[in-house]
Amino acid sequence: METPPDSLLIATIAMLIMAIFIVIFVAYYQHRQSHHQLTVKEMLERHRQELMAAMFRGQEAERRRLAQDLHDDIGTMLSVAKMTLNQLERSLDRYSPERAQAYKTRQLLDDTLKNVRRISRDLVPTTLERFGLLAALEELVGNATNDQVRVQLEGHDSFEFVAPSLEVMLYRIVQELVTNAVRHSGASQIVIQFFRHEDELRVAVLDNGRGFDIDEVQQNRQRGLGLRSIESRLSVVEGHVTFDVAPGRGSRVIVQVPLENPKLASLLI
Amino acid sequence: MVSFIEALLRHTLKFPLTVTTELSILLPLLFVGGYKDKPPYLRWVVIFIGWTTFRNLTSIVTSSYRINNLMLFNADLLVRALLLLAMFYHTFPYTYEKKAIVVVGVLFTLFFGFDFVWSNPNLSDWQNHRLNRYSYVVENVLMLTLVLRFFLYLVRELPVDNLLEYPMFWICCGLLIAHAGSVFLSPFIHYTFVWNGTFKLPVMVIIEQCVEITRNIGLAIALSHARRLTL
């Protein structure tokens, strides 16, 4: 019979206690570090959202300044030039070639003035600021509708859920999607739908155009700029965009914006 | 057949905790399967469990018939150490660590061979065959070092979000407790374990067997989590 010393038992128990302590320590420390890392990640995400929101706010301010300059300075100067030309035209002999030249120039000035007003209006939708999103979108629909394409707006009841802070963002997104559909899809009908689904607002822009390859567009820096801009805007409010598109059939773009997120929405103000 | 069952029963009744410990390896076996797209270290864990099951069942049978099985235990030492080294080889991320594990595996095999011959100068004498003198201690220290190195990697680099669902964490917990519980016992087993010899330290034996059951429970938890794991 062999009998190892008692110290062996004590050493083994001490070793086991140490092992258990190490396991607990590793589990606790790792949990704490993971939690810390998650917090840092959330802070970075929040910071990114704030930067993005600041960028969009700056973009809107810059558009407003540009629109004001166009309207107040260039628009006024063009109007004065037109009036002066009117006077000059009247002083010229009715059948002289100079009068015909002046008339032509006045027409050109008229067109330029209209374009300046249109650009100014596109830069800052004054209807949005004065009368809200519904009126602005109705105006957008009216402007986009022509002989080739018919644009419809549906879901008027859902506009009451849209927070004022989200209005500019939603307007810009819809504007981008409608412009894309009119310019590139060759669609004859475009429908904009607003509806509430649980705790989120959904905006769907549907068209019966030729569709497109989303991967190809997203890889193309120039063409994918508008879509990336939509994604960036939505990332500020933790929204999502889904492109149900393919070449050869109409496209269906659905934008989802959470309604119960005032903290994020406040970033846009 | 009747005598076989009788012998097994007699052995089980005489050493219930030993048999329970040896059969506890069947617990992780319940969760084996479905590792086609899982990390490669899990395959080595499954091979380890398969080998240990074979060793334990062989041990139960040979012990029931009073057949000398110390050679099996010596062989088990080398096989399990190499299987666990292979598991760690696939777990550690850096090349230098992988190279070090290969070198350690080769050195350990050479040392084991040397220790085996040194502990048993007369290899044909099965009746007085002894367990290796130093290999058990070296294996324990080696495994403790690897487990601690892996824990260091876990806390420094945070490769996983939830540690409690990470299979390797449970495997290492089991190994740490098992080897910590037997590291001080190992030096003594060479001097006390000859065939038909007795070892008068019941508490130590109980601890030894409890830590082995703990290791097997750790393996079972690891494999149950491994089913949900993605590469």
Contacts between the chains, C-beta under 8 A, distances in Angstrom:
chain1	res1	chain2	res2	distance
A	1	B	198	5.7
A	1	B	200	4.7
A	2	B	188	7.6
A	2	B	191	6.6
A	2	B	192	4.1
A	2	B	197	7.4
A	2	B	198	7.4
A	2	B	199	6.0
A	2	B	200	6.2
A	3	B	200	4.9
A	3	B	201	6.8
A	4	B	185	7.8
A	4	B	188	4.7
A	4	B	192	7.4
A	4	B	201	5.4
A	4	B	204	7.0
A	8	B	184	5.5
A	8	B	185	6.8
A	8	B	188	6.8
A	8	B	201	7.5
A	8	B	204	6.7
A	9	B	201	7.5
A	9	B	203	5.9
A	9	B	204	6.1
A	9	B	207	7.8
A	11	B	184	4.6
A	12	B	181	6.1
A	12	B	182	7.9
A	12	B	183	7.8
A	12	B	184	4.9
A	12	B	185	6.5
A	12	B	204	6.8
A	12	B	207	5.9
A	13	B	207	7.6
A	15	B	180	4.4
A	15	B	181	6.9
A	15	B	183	6.2
A	15	B	184	6.4
A	16	B	177	6.6
A	16	B	180	5.5
A	16	B	181	5.3
A	16	B	207	7.4
A	16	B	211	7.2
A	18	B	180	6.7
A	19	B	176	4.8
A	19	B	177	5.1
A	19	B	180	3.7
A	19	B	181	7.6
A	20	B	177	7.0
A	22	B	148	7.3
A	22	B	151	6.7
A	22	B	176	6.6
A	23	B	173	4.9
A	23	B	176	6.4
A	23	B	177	7.5
A	26	B	151	4.7
A	26	B	154	6.1
A	26	B	155	5.9
A	26	B	163	7.5
A	26	B	169	7.7
A	27	B	163	5.7
A	27	B	164	7.0
A	27	B	169	7.6
A	29	B	155	5.1
A	30	B	154	5.7
A	30	B	155	5.4
A	30	B	158	6.7
A	30	B	163	4.7
A	31	B	163	6.7
A	33	B	155	6.7
A	33	B	158	5.6
A	34	B	158	5.9
A	34	B	161	5.6
A	34	B	162	7.5
A	34	B	163	7.7
A	37	B	158	6.2
A	38	B	161	8.0
